[in-house]
Amino acid sequence: MTQKEGKTVFGPVEHPWFDPLWRRIVLVAFCAAWTGVEYSFGNTTWVYIMAAITAYAGWAYLVAYKGPDHADRQTRPRMEEDEG
């Protein structure tokens, strides 16, 4: 990931909806299952794409995820109702 003003390009991955561990595990498991489906159909390009997404999701949501009590946690600001 490239850094831009101290943040990754995709922004912080911490979000209150992902705080329960089971949701993060389900997300990574779904990506891994999708990789397996693409492999079973022989779609090599999509296997590589989904394997990369699975690896990033595993790292971001299971290894580097900062819980709600972590001091360095940054969450995305909520969008106001009138902003669109």
C-alpha positions in Angstrom: 0.0 0.0 0.0 1.2 3.4 -0.7 1.0 6.0 2.0 -0.6 9.4 1.5 -0.6 11.8 4.4 -0.2 9.0 6.9 -3.2 6.9 5.6 -3.3 4.0 3.2 -4.9 4.6 -0.2 -8.0 2.6 0.9 -8.3 4.4 4.2 -8.5 2.8 7.6 -10.2 -0.6 7.7 -11.5 -0.3 11.2 -15.2 0.1 11.3 -17.5 -0.5 14.3 -19.5 -3.1 12.2 -16.3 -5.3 12.0 -15.5 -5.1 15.7 -17.0 -8.6 16.5 -14.3 -11.2 15.5 -16.9 -13.6 14.0 -17.8 -11.0 11.3 -14.2 -10.6 10.3 -13.7 -14.4 10.2 -16.8 -14.8 8.0 -15.5 -12.1 5.6 -12.1 -13.8 5.1 -13.7 -17.3 4.9 -16.1 -16.0 2.2 -13.2 -14.7 0.2 -11.3 -17.9 0.6 -14.4 -19.9 -0.5 -14.9 -17.7 -3.5 -11.2 -18.4 -4.4 -12.0 -22.1 -4.2 -15.0 -21.8 -6.4 -13.0 -19.9 -9.0 -10.3 -22.6 -8.8 -12.8 -25.4 -9.3 -14.1 -23.7 -12.5 -10.5 -23.3 -13.8 -10.6 -19.5 -13.9 -6.9 -18.9 -13.2 -7.0 -15.1 -13.4 -9.9 -14.9 -10.9 -8.1 -17.3 -8.6 -5.1 -14.9 -8.5 -7.4 -11.9 -8.0 -9.4 -13.5 -5.2 -6.3 -15.0 -3.5 -4.9 -11.5 -3.4 -8.1 -10.1 -1.9 -8.3 -13.0 0.6 -4.7 -12.4 1.6 -5.3 -8.6 2.1 -8.5 -9.3 4.0 -6.8 -11.8 6.2 -4.0 -9.4 7.0 -6.2 -6.3 7.4 -9.1 -7.8 9.4 -7.4 -10.6 11.4 -3.8 -9.6 11.9 -3.6 -5.8 11.8 -7.1 -4.9 12.9 -7.2 -2.5 15.8 -10.1 -3.1 18.2 -12.3 -0.5 19.7 -10.1 -0.1 22.8 -6.9 0.4 20.8 -5.4 3.9 21.2 -4.2 4.3 17.6 -7.6 3.3 16.1 -8.8 5.5 13.2 -12.3 5.1 11.8 -13.8 6.7 8.8 -16.0 9.6 9.6 -19.7 9.1 9.3 -21.4 10.7 6.3 -24.0 13.3 7.3 -27.5 12.9 6.1 -27.4 16.0 3.9 -24.1 15.2 2.2 -25.5 12.8 -0.3 
